[in-house]
Amino acid sequence: MPGKKITISDLQEKKNKGEKITMMTAYDYPTAGLVDQVGMDTTLVGDSLGMVMLGYNSTVPVTMEEMLHHCRAVTRGTKNSFVLGDMPFMSYQVSVEKAVENAGRFMKEAGCDSVKLEGGSEVCHVVRAIVDAGVPVCAHIGLTPQTATKLSGFRVQGKDAESARELVQSAKDLEEAGVFMIVMECIPDLVAAKITKELNIPTIGIGAGKECDGQVLVYHDVVGLFERFTPKFVKRYVNLAPQIRDALTQYKEEVEEGTFPGPEHIFAMNEEEAKKL
Ligand code: KIV
């Protein structure tokens, strides 16, 4: 694979030059390979895997072991893209020591380049400790799915001036605490634009408008493999689920009617050997 491994400096340089940063989620080896091959700057092993890969109703049940399992597959399939591992719910809230230990596991045991964790000013002490331990941290503010219940559901955040100001303050505090990048989910585009302008570090938006320094979407939404619901901010570039169903139906029918395997799929035996059977 040509090209070089993307670094935090490369991402920062993109912001400085006004070039957009690309991010896509991936949860397995083949998808990571595809994401890497098209030259995506960053690959997020999001805890969204709980919903799109494991069938949970939310990201809350996802465990460290599940995250590490998927992160290992993704880093095996990635050559150049910068890989972020998402810290699951309760892996960084219980104590700072536990948070540092768990963050370290993403790098040591799964080969990730950094971690991502949800929260604003209230998680800055945790961010500082993880960064001091040598693990780069990306923050995630706005709609934070792990605490959606506390936020009274999956709702746009920062819609009034007071909550918007809180988001701006959180972003500034997180930058000061040492995060190298911030994901902003489901916030008004004006708020995201203000944060992006006021921070030195890059911002990545998902449902946060076009003024962010980059964009992220969930792979299964982009390729039409998650059919339970589609958020407003998603653009589906291809609808694979019906195509896969058609292929599977055709295979099933051909097996049932005996037209698969055809002669081209069969290993013939040497005639002399066949006579000895
Ligand atoms: O888990 C995830 O995929 C995420 C993105 C939606 C940003 O956090």
Residues whose N, C-alpha, C, O or C-beta is under 5 A from the ligand:
A	BS01	KIV	T25 G46 D47 S48 V183 I206
